[in-house]
Amino acid sequence: MIVGVIVWELHLAGCQSLKDKRRIVKSLKDRLHQRFNVSAAEVEHQDSWQRAALACGVVANDRRHVEEVLGACDRLVHSEPRAHIITSETSLR
């Protein structure tokens, strides 16, 4: 069994309130789950307007499959124009 997790630190420059931030984060979480059947959650900075930490996890029997899914998730987050990735960290176990 292989468990893969990717965590992104995001800067959300256009947000003027927590409501704006939550709209963007919820949209990302929903798209990640719907397209790739992964678990996604905001894991830090819940009270910051323009900062978020989003984590995504996947479990599979094949390491290559986990890497492919996490890579596709990373591309989706990179394509979000309202969120700028500050850092990204991936771990596999």
C-alpha positions in Angstrom: 0.0 0.0 0.0 1.3 3.4 -1.0 0.1 6.7 0.6 0.8 9.9 -1.2 0.2 13.4 0.2 0.9 16.8 -1.4 0.6 20.1 0.5 0.5 23.5 -1.1 1.1 26.8 0.6 -1.1 29.2 -1.4 -1.2 33.0 -1.6 -4.7 34.3 -2.6 -4.0 37.9 -3.5 -7.5 38.9 -4.6 -9.2 37.9 -1.3 -10.7 40.7 0.8 -12.4 38.5 3.3 -12.6 35.0 4.7 -15.6 34.5 2.5 -13.6 35.2 -0.6 -10.9 32.9 0.5 -13.2 30.0 1.4 -14.9 30.3 -2.0 -11.6 29.7 -3.8 -10.4 26.9 -1.4 -13.8 25.1 -1.6 -13.7 25.2 -5.4 -10.2 23.7 -5.5 -11.1 21.0 -2.9 -14.3 20.1 -4.8 -12.5 19.9 -8.2 -9.7 17.8 -6.8 -12.2 15.4 -5.3 -14.4 15.2 -8.3 -11.7 14.8 -11.0 -9.2 12.6 -9.2 -11.2 10.9 -6.3 -8.7 12.2 -3.7 -9.2 13.6 -0.2 -8.5 17.3 0.1 -8.6 19.7 3.0 -7.5 23.1 4.2 -4.9 22.2 6.8 -3.6 25.6 8.1 -4.2 29.3 8.0 -7.9 29.0 8.3 -8.2 32.6 9.7 -5.9 34.3 7.2 -7.6 36.1 4.3 -4.9 35.7 1.7 -3.1 32.5 2.8 -4.1 28.9 2.7 -2.5 25.5 3.1 -4.3 22.8 1.1 -3.5 19.1 1.4 -4.4 16.3 -0.9 -4.1 12.6 -0.2 -4.3 9.4 -2.3 -3.9 5.7 -1.4 -3.2 2.9 -4.0 -1.3 -0.3 -4.5 1.0 1.1 -7.2 3.5 3.9 -6.5 3.4 5.1 -10.2 -0.3 5.5 -10.0 0.0 7.6 -6.8 2.7 9.8 -8.4 0.5 10.3 -11.5 -2.6 11.3 -9.5 -0.6 13.7 -7.3 1.0 15.2 -10.5 -2.4 15.7 -12.0 -3.6 17.4 -8.8 -0.6 19.6 -8.8 -1.3 20.7 -12.4 -4.9 21.5 -11.5 -3.8 23.7 -8.5 -1.2 25.4 -10.7 -3.9 26.2 -13.3 -6.0 28.1 -10.7 -5.5 31.8 -11.6 -6.7 33.1 -8.2 -4.1 31.1 -6.2 -0.4 31.4 -6.4 1.6 28.5 -5.1 4.3 29.6 -2.6 5.6 26.1 -1.8 4.6 22.5 -2.6 5.7 19.4 -0.7 5.0 15.8 -1.7 5.6 12.7 0.4 5.1 9.0 -0.4 5.0 6.2 2.1 
